[in-house]
Amino acid sequence: MIVRNRKWAGRGAGAVVTLVAALVMAFAVGGSPAHAAAPDYVAAPDIVAIDSGGLHGVVTQNYRLFNGIPYAAPPVGELRWRAPQPVSPWPGVREARDAGPNCPQATGLGGLRSTTEDCLYLNVWTPPTLPADGRGLPVMVWIHGGSLQVGAGSMYGAAPLVSQADGDAIVVTLNYRLGALGFLAASALDEGEGVGDYGLMDQQAALRWVQRNIAAFGGDPNRVTVDGESAGGISICAHMATPSSAGLFHAAMLQSGPCLAQSLSEAETAGDAWAAGVSCAGPDSAACLRGLSPDVLVDRAPESASVVYGNSFLPKSPVSELKAGRMMRIPTFIGSNHDEMALWVWMRYGNPLGARLEASAYPAVLKTQLSLDQTEVDRVLQEYPLSAFAQPA
């Protein structure tokens, strides 16, 4: 099912997420809203116990929030570019009021620059009240976008979702390794753990955490929907083709994120070239890479990041698995966010502090930015003449 969210144009990404989340979570529940039976509700506690210790969260009139929950061990030192490891339990009750640090990334749409590798944290939003009969609520796990290079779970406040009177749900947002730390596929790092897909393995570790722990927050581990936009949608498509992700979620929503992945051979060629560029070639390349400062990994990061297939984690191309009918068979909702390209046009040509798009350059920009041939450019110029708009951007 493909949906154009024209009705919600101008209401912001949060409104769109609210719309599609309500639709799919009701679908995953079986077609009826969570309040259909109208059970009695009780106040949700501000302290919960999970498999690694106690958590003290925040309860307000509209939501309950547990921030900054570690779901895996810090991927630092020898754990850099390795599969996520279990988190160490903590004694007593851990304060869960503040979000964990963003994974390493440059300043951009994801926020301020970060070089903190201890970043594998998630956040749990719930309604302020829960069904008195103990019925578990459906769960949405949000995987953020950002070209697999920027972003964080804490960018997305889920209060509008969990406070809805006509559809209770629990929402989990998460961080995962980005850029070089999350998706570098240098051959020296190929140790049989899914080289190049460390960020995907983080997401899977978070989904396993949800299966083990979401019941403690009032959620139903058998009604988990994954939802993601852009890089989040790309990630979800990969999980739908990843054998070890089977059973960790039961419905999927892909927003503006196609099935894209790079072959291991291509990824390792690019990764080896990048490693050589930061003086980490030769027999000690792996140790050299693990010894690089986070500043180098952020400031000299590869220009792009990609999901990798052909390794032990994601053996086959998601596109080929889709075409062959071998994808995970679950309810799936696919769509594109209305006017999303406007953000990229504004950043490149509409920003008052940046370069301006001149009328004379409009045809050439259409051809290069949208990869069109001249016949297609002519058709676009006819449909979208400059005379119909205030400025070329």
C-alpha positions as semicolon CSV with decimal commas, in nm:
position;residue;x (nm);y (nm);z (nm)
1;M;0,000;0,000;0,000
2;I;0,143;0,338;-0,105
3;V;0,005;0,651;0,056
4;R;0,060;1,012;-0,044
5;N;0,014;1,220;0,266
6;R;-0,134;1,523;0,090
7;K;-0,402;1,565;0,354
8;W;-0,126;1,616;0,610
9;A;0,090;1,849;0,401
10;G;0,213;2,143;0,605
11;R;0,139;1,978;0,939
12;G;0,494;1,862;0,995
13;A;0,667;1,524;1,013
14;G;0,519;1,458;1,355
15;A;0,167;1,474;1,216
16;V;0,255;1,233;0,935
17;V;0,417;0,991;1,177
18;T;0,111;1,012;1,401
19;L;-0,118;0,930;1,109
20;V;0,071;0,632;0,973
21;A;0,166;0,499;1,316
22;A;-0,196;0,497;1,424
23;L;-0,295;0,316;1,104
24;V;-0,030;0,047;1,117
25;M;-0,035;-0,016;1,489
26;A;-0,413;-0,066;1,468
27;F;-0,348;-0,299;1,173
28;A;-0,091;-0,496;1,371
29;V;-0,334;-0,528;1,659
30;G;-0,589;-0,682;1,428
31;G;-0,780;-0,386;1,292
32;S;-0,925;-0,247;1,614
33;P;-0,797;0,047;1,821
34;A;-0,636;-0,030;2,154
35;H;-0,927;0,129;2,342
36;A;-1,194;-0,083;2,169
37;A;-1,256;-0,283;2,488
38;A;-1,228;0,032;2,706
39;P;-1,067;-0,138;3,006
40;D;-1,001;0,043;3,329
41;Y;-0,665;0,218;3,353
42;V;-0,420;0,265;3,639
43;A;-0,134;0,509;3,683
44;A;0,190;0,390;3,528
45;P;0,475;0,361;3,781
46;D;0,784;0,577;3,754
47;I;1,014;0,285;3,844
48;V;1,044;-0,035;3,641
49;A;1,276;-0,336;3,661
50;I;1,439;-0,472;3,343
51;D;1,695;-0,747;3,289
52;S;1,990;-0,517;3,360
53;G;1,853;-0,327;3,664
54;G;1,599;-0,074;3,786
55;L;1,501;0,245;3,603
56;H;1,350;0,566;3,737
57;G;1,168;0,763;3,468
58;V;0,945;1,068;3,437
59;V;0,564;1,062;3,452
60;T;0,365;1,363;3,332
61;Q;-0,001;1,425;3,261
62;N;0,042;1,321;2,896
63;Y;0,320;1,062;2,890
64;R;0,571;0,851;3,080
65;L;0,934;0,857;2,960
66;F;1,245;0,652;3,035
67;N;1,544;0,812;2,863
68;G;1,900;0,700;2,802
69;I;1,860;0,326;2,864
70;P;2,174;0,133;2,761
71;Y;2,081;-0,163;2,541
72;A;2,436;-0,280;2,463
73;A;2,786;-0,239;2,600
74;P;2,976;0,073;2,488
75;P;3,132;-0,017;2,148
76;V;3,472;0,126;2,235
77;G;3,830;0,000;2,228
78;E;3,840;-0,359;2,108
79;L;3,460;-0,351;2,064
80;R;3,485;-0,081;1,797
81;W;3,368;-0,235;1,465
82;R;3,241;-0,549;1,633
83;A;2,892;-0,681;1,696
84;P;2,721;-0,519;1,997
85;Q;2,778;-0,699;2,327
86;P;2,544;-0,735;2,628
87;V;2,522;-0,442;2,866
88;S;2,660;-0,488;3,216
89;P;2,391;-0,488;3,488
90;W;2,389;-0,200;3,735
91;P;2,304;-0,209;4,104
92;G;1,994;-0,040;4,238
93;V;1,789;0,204;4,032
94;R;1,933;0,403;3,742
95;E;1,802;0,752;3,668
96;A;1,643;0,756;3,322
97;R;1,561;1,123;3,282
98;D;1,821;1,235;3,028
99;A;1,883;1,101;2,679
100;G;2,215;0,933;2,609
101;P;2,475;1,106;2,390
102;N;2,436;1,104;2,013
103;C;2,659;0,863;1,824
104;P;2,965;1,026;1,659
105;Q;2,866;1,259;1,376
106;A;2,936;1,604;1,240
107;T;2,717;1,903;1,317
108;G;2,414;1,893;1,091
109;L;2,050;1,790;1,080
110;G;2,121;1,545;1,362
111;G;2,232;1,822;1,596
112;L;2,568;1,928;1,730
113;R;2,892;1,744;1,657
114;S;2,952;1,437;1,872
115;T;3,258;1,215;1,919
116;T;3,117;1,001;2,202
117;E;3,130;0,635;2,101
118;D;2,947;0,526;2,417
119;C;2,614;0,596;2,250
120;L;2,405;0,279;2,232
121;Y;2,103;0,403;2,424
122;L;1,728;0,395;2,366
123;N;1,426;0,578;2,501
124;V;1,084;0,438;2,595
125;W;0,767;0,650;2,580
126;T;0,440;0,518;2,722
127;P;0,100;0,659;2,813
128;P;0,076;0,791;3,172
129;T;-0,178;0,517;3,246
130;L;-0,185;0,148;3,156
131;P;-0,467;-0,107;3,128
132;A;-0,559;-0,234;3,473
133;D;-0,605;-0,587;3,338
134;G;-0,237;-0,607;3,243
135;R;-0,308;-0,616;2,870
136;G;0,010;-0,530;2,681
137;L;0,000;-0,231;2,447
138;P;0,127;-0,242;2,087
139;V;0,481;-0,114;2,043
140;M;0,639;0,103;1,774
141;V;1,019;0,102;1,742
142;W;1,138;0,411;1,556
143;I;1,463;0,393;1,353
144;H;1,576;0,745;1,270
145;G;1,690;0,871;0,932
146;G;1,994;1,073;0,838
147;S;2,170;0,896;0,549
148;L;2,316;0,647;0,799
149;Q;2,549;0,932;0,896
150;V;2,361;1,166;1,132
151;G;2,065;1,164;1,370
152;A;1,958;1,028;1,707
153;G;1,657;0,871;1,869
154;S;1,620;1,165;2,105
155;M;1,544;1,397;1,811
156;Y;1,193;1,253;1,802
157;G;0,950;1,325;2,082
158;A;0,678;1,061;2,092
159;A;0,439;1,237;2,331
160;P;0,176;1,297;2,056
161;L;0,163;0,923;1,989
162;V;0,147;0,785;2,341
163;S;-0,098;1,050;2,464
164;Q;-0,360;0,983;2,198
165;A;-0,693;0,895;2,359
166;D;-0,802;0,674;2,069
167;G;-0,499;0,447;2,034
168;D;-0,264;0,372;2,320
169;A;0,079;0,256;2,221
170;I;0,436;0,242;2,345
171;V;0,712;0,402;2,137
172;V;1,082;0,317;2,149
173;T;1,341;0,545;1,986
174;L;1,706;0,445;1,960
175;N;2,059;0,540;1,863
176;Y;2,277;0,323;1,642
177;R;2,634;0,358;1,516
178;L;2,663;0,589;1,215
179;G;2,905;0,677;0,938
180;A;3,241;0,503;0,947
181;L;3,175;0,349;1,288
182;G;2,846;0,199;1,176
183;F;2,900;0,105;0,814
184;L;3,272;0,081;0,728
185;A;3,351;-0,243;0,544
186;A;3,732;-0,245;0,534
187;S;3,862;-0,595;0,460
188;A;4,089;-0,583;0,768
189;L;3,773;-0,570;0,984
190;D;3,612;-0,872;0,813
191;E;3,608;-1,107;1,111
192;G;3,289;-1,298;1,032
193;E;3,057;-1,071;1,233
194;G;2,877;-0,891;0,952
195;V;3,145;-0,647;0,842
196;G;3,000;-0,312;0,736
197;D;2,665;-0,355;0,911
198;Y;2,750;-0,260;1,269
199;G;2,472;-0,002;1,276
200;L;2,220;-0,263;1,161
201;M;2,346;-0,503;1,427
202;D;2,291;-0,228;1,685
203;Q;1,932;-0,189;1,567
204;Q;1,881;-0,563;1,594
205;A;2,026;-0,560;1,946
206;A;1,772;-0,290;2,036
207;L;1,491;-0,504;1,891
208;R;1,609;-0,799;2,100
209;W;1,610;-0,568;2,404
210;V;1,248;-0,482;2,325
211;Q;1,156;-0,850;2,311
212;R;1,313;-0,909;2,654
213;N;1,205;-0,595;2,834
214;I;0,910;-0,411;2,682
215;A;0,658;-0,603;2,894
216;A;0,805;-0,429;3,201
217;F;0,682;-0,098;3,053
218;G;0,337;-0,234;2,966
219;G;0,414;-0,333;2,608
220;D;0,330;-0,648;2,416
221;P;0,645;-0,808;2,265
222;N;0,422;-0,995;2,020
223;R;0,287;-0,671;1,867
224;V;0,596;-0,478;1,762
225;T;0,594;-0,251;1,457
226;V;0,922;-0,108;1,325
227;D;0,894;0,234;1,166
228;G;1,163;0,444;1,003
229;E;1,218;0,729;0,761
230;S;1,489;0,756;0,494
231;A;1,789;0,566;0,637
232;G;1,546;0,415;0,886
233;G;1,335;0,278;0,600
234;I;1,645;0,145;0,425
235;S;1,744;-0,026;0,750
236;I;1,401;-0,186;0,793
237;C;1,410;-0,327;0,441
238;A;1,749;-0,482;0,525
239;H;1,608;-0,637;0,844
240;M;1,322;-0,786;0,644
241;A;1,588;-0,972;0,443
242;T;1,808;-1,059;0,744
243;P;1,744;-1,414;0,869
244;S;1,843;-1,335;1,228
245;S;1,591;-1,048;1,249
246;A;1,295;-1,281;1,191
247;G;1,046;-1,273;1,476
248;L;1,179;-0,952;1,631
249;F;0,897;-0,742;1,481
250;H;0,556;-0,817;1,341
251;A;0,474;-0,524;1,111
252;A;0,685;-0,267;0,927
253;M;0,653;0,090;0,803
254;L;0,902;0,235;0,553
255;Q;0,882;0,611;0,502
256;S;1,080;0,756;0,210
257;G;1,336;0,478;0,242
258;P;1,385;0,233;-0,046
259;C;1,560;-0,103;-0,044
260;L;1,922;-0,002;-0,099
261;A;2,240;-0,196;-0,022
262;Q;2,596;-0,225;-0,151
263;S;2,771;-0,553;-0,223
264;L;3,047;-0,659;0,015
265;S;3,309;-0,650;-0,260
266;E;3,220;-0,293;-0,356
267;A;3,200;-0,187;0,008
268;E;3,537;-0,339;0,097
269;T;3,704;-0,176;-0,203
270;A;3,577;0,162;-0,087
271;G;3,654;0,084;0,278
272;D;4,010;-0,021;0,205
273;A;4,068;0,297;0,006
274;W;3,935;0,505;0,296
275;A;4,152;0,315;0,546
276;A;4,457;0,382;0,332
277;G;4,361;0,748;0,320
278;V;4,381;0,770;0,700
279;S;4,717;0,583;0,698
280;C;4,574;0,248;0,809
281;A;4,683;0,017;0,528
282;G;4,890;-0,300;0,563
283;P;4,897;-0,597;0,801
284;D;4,820;-0,388;1,111
285;S;4,529;-0,209;0,950
286;A;4,263;-0,333;1,197
287;A;4,462;-0,226;1,503
288;C;4,540;0,107;1,337
289;L;4,172;0,169;1,264
290;R;4,070;0,082;1,619
291;G;4,334;0,323;1,744
292;L;4,210;0,621;1,544
293;S;4,068;0,910;1,743
294;P;3,694;0,972;1,714
295;D;3,779;1,315;1,570
296;V;3,938;1,151;1,267
297;L;3,637;0,924;1,221
298;V;3,404;1,224;1,225
299;D;3,612;1,487;1,046
300;R;3,745;1,253;0,776
301;A;3,445;1,024;0,751
302;P;3,361;0,865;0,413
303;E;3,134;1,079;0,197
304;S;2,854;0,824;0,215
305;A;2,741;0,521;0,415
306;S;2,555;0,216;0,293
307;V;2,399;-0,105;0,416
308;V;2,621;-0,397;0,306
309;Y;2,504;-0,736;0,182
310;G;2,707;-1,050;0,122
311;N;2,836;-1,081;0,479
312;S;2,729;-1,318;0,756
313;F;2,464;-1,076;0,889
314;L;2,291;-0,984;0,562
315;P;2,384;-1,264;0,320
316;K;2,180;-1,151;0,017
317;S;2,070;-0,829;-0,145
318;P;1,740;-0,701;-0,001
319;V;1,633;-0,610;-0,355
320;S;1,696;-0,960;-0,487
321;E;1,519;-1,111;-0,186
322;L;1,222;-0,883;-0,246
323;K;1,201;-0,976;-0,614
324;A;1,228;-1,347;-0,528
325;G;0,949;-1,324;-0,270
326;R;1,176;-1,423;0,016
327;M;1,134;-1,111;0,230
328;M;0,986;-1,139;0,578
329;R;0,611;-1,187;0,528
330;I;0,453;-0,937;0,765
331;P;0,206;-0,646;0,727
332;T;0,408;-0,372;0,555
333;F;0,319;-0,008;0,495
334;I;0,526;0,187;0,240
335;G;0,499;0,554;0,153
336;S;0,680;0,877;0,078
337;N;0,656;1,188;0,295
338;H;0,490;1,471;0,106
339;D;0,724;1,744;-0,028
340;E;1,026;1,585;0,137
341;M;1,258;1,701;-0,143
342;A;1,185;2,059;-0,037
343;L;1,429;2,018;0,252
344;W;1,719;1,929;0,020
345;V;1,634;2,205;-0,226
346;W;1,625;2,458;0,058
347;M;1,959;2,341;0,197
348;R;2,127;2,362;-0,143
349;Y;1,957;2,655;-0,310
350;G;1,708;2,826;-0,081
351;N;1,922;2,899;0,225
352;P;1,967;3,278;0,239
353;L;2,329;3,225;0,350
354;G;2,409;2,983;0,068
355;A;2,434;2,984;-0,308
356;R;2,131;3,104;-0,500
357;L;1,987;2,914;-0,794
358;E;1,981;3,138;-1,101
359;A;1,712;3,098;-1,364
360;S;1,968;3,022;-1,634
361;A;2,096;2,723;-1,432
362;Y;1,753;2,569;-1,371
363;P;1,756;2,322;-1,666
364;A;2,109;2,202;-1,587
365;V;2,024;2,151;-1,222
366;L;1,720;1,944;-1,313
367;K;1,935;1,727;-1,536
368;T;2,217;1,666;-1,289
369;Q;2,034;1,658;-0,956
370;L;1,752;1,434;-1,076
371;S;1,959;1,229;-1,327
372;L;1,728;1,310;-1,617
373;D;1,792;1,295;-1,991
374;Q;1,714;1,598;-2,207
375;T;1,371;1,468;-2,310
376;E;1,275;1,429;-1,945
377;V;1,414;1,775;-1,864
378;D;1,198;1,926;-2,136
379;R;0,890;1,754;-1,993
380;V;0,967;1,884;-1,642
381;L;1,024;2,237;-1,775
382;Q;0,684;2,221;-1,943
383;E;0,512;2,097;-1,626
384;Y;0,704;2,326;-1,387
385;P;0,789;2,649;-1,577
386;L;0,985;2,912;-1,389
387;S;0,707;3,162;-1,459
388;A;0,481;2,972;-1,219
389;F;0,710;3,011;-0,917
390;A;0,849;3,296;-0,712
391;Q;1,209;3,175;-0,747
392;P;1,394;2,893;-0,925
393;A;1,460;2,702;-0,600
